[in-house]
Amino acid sequence: MYIEKIVLKNFRNYAYQEIFPKKGINVIYGKNAQGKTNILESVYLCSTARSHRTNKDVDLMKHEENGYSVKIKGKRDEEPFSIDFNCTKFTSKTNKRIIKVNDMQIGKTGQLMGVLNCVMFSPEDLTMIKEGASERRRFLDILISQINPSYFYALQEYIKIIKQKNALLKNIYEGRKHNELLEVFNIKEAKTGYRIIKERMNFINALNKRTVIHHDEISQGKENMLIRYAADVGTGIENENDYLKELEKITDKEIRNQTSLIGPHRDDIDILINNKSVREYGSQGQQRTAILSLKFSEIDIIKDKTGKTPVLLLDDALSELDLLRKKALLDKISTKQTFITCTEKRKYMTPNLNISFFNVSSGTVRTV
């Protein structure tokens, strides 16, 4: 899988730009705040239907413009594919998205999943370690959705169930509804919630098998890494009936609190380096190495599950890494196509003919 053309229109700081990346490594370099990351963001948007930096479409629109578009053309197993991502602003609070795959408009975001598989590392990924559990759940959910679109639909269904259940809990607490309907929502939550938990557990197990190898290579054998999954409903849940029993135990408490108190919307993961939490004890370099190990493991899993090699996006990936880890990282790149952003071209000056260079300045890309 690789991208042959990217067209940006009124996207971030680009008025109009065509980019023709090559197979192999594409190094996008230039001074800070020129638009390097915006290129990677546009690719990630067409892969996952979301930015890695913002939840607001208006943030992606060029200043004083009322919309943006991103078009990507590429090949999967030498078969052409295209993605058109268009967004128009109607009011200050409402936007309309139109997404086309191979010139056919799709009705659901889930239909985009798997069309363009990509794996991205960016400085924002460090929030997955440093900040709250919601960032770590988001990380898991995006990864799993790329290889299993049905998981994406289950996740959407679960979120809908929890919102409806929370509204019901409030009505019960205020005396406007009876408890009988709550059992129906608990059954729905248990069925969908257990499926999500099971998928996450399976994915974490698959990740652990690979991160052990990748982290050992990047850290030059100095560290070992383990991902630990904490299911909020408990470790003894083996089926949806067990989940339902846990819900029944806390019925009164949920009514008093007027909210759903357990479930995958409260799950968390912890990353351990040499048996210590990298969130609490890891250095900046260790945290970056841990995320990079996860990303290379993700590539392996996508290859195994889909038979396709994803596009790799590395935004400022070498910062905070020592020379040995930088070399180990570059040696590990084995995808058909990789995009790397940096400020200095010389870091990648090499006789390797598989490296192409693009200079970015003030929202203009020039092939070097």
Order of alpha helices (4+ residues) and beta strands (2+ residues): beta-beta-beta-alpha-beta-beta-beta-beta-beta-alpha-alpha-alpha-alpha-beta-alpha-alpha-beta-beta-alpha-alpha-beta-alpha-beta-beta-beta
